[in-house]
Amino acid sequence: MINHPTGDGVKPLSHIAFIMDGNGRWAKKRGMPREYGHTIGAGTFRKIAEYCFRQNIGTVTVYAFSTENWKRPKQEVDSIMRILDSYIKLGMAEMAKDNVRIRFLGDKSPLSDSLRREMLELEEKSAANKYALNIAVNYGGRAELVNAVNRLVSSGEKELNEDMISSALYTAGQPDPDLIVRTGGEMRLSNFLTWQSVYSELYFTDVLWPDLTERDIDLAAENYYNRQRRFGGV
């Protein structure tokens, strides 16, 4: 269980984001194809998201598929898309019934017509729910910024400021992540939430994503609450 401290100067953990790394390596260690790791990782995603909401973390963002992931073998990409499709039909639809608002971050245009329709339908049906679950699919932080600026310029804006750009991002209206957790031992953001992460706390763990547990989330939150967040001050 996460102990959310209260008191002066303590900002509650309200948005946690995950770079879900290590599915392929997890499967390889077990002599299984990489696709199997993504299947198990999808189950971990749901368990972790639901735990965070039970711990009163209002927004959860997961990095499911980046703009660079199209470079992977076609068999693996197709498998990821099938898993996403099945989770939209089953897992995410159930989460939407449990007061979870689902938003897909990224450019949907390269996805299949049926997958895009399912995404939009789920976003619309869950729009009034309390908890926010962002799923980054065909997402890249730089591409998001380019898209936001192009939208503002095409609307006739001549001079932009930070608030205007924030309002044109996929995450418009949501708080920036307080904490970004990356599993699998790598220590980089990999083009994830480039604009939104400027003051996020970063937490890296060697645990591969399919092995991540509620206890690991507790440890990440404890680490977060033991840091001093100055936001450029003293």
Summary of the structure (lengths in Angstrom):
residues: 234
radius of gyration: 17.7
end to end distance: 31.1
largest distance: 55.7
contacts: 721
relative contact order: 0.19
helix: 44%
strand: 15%
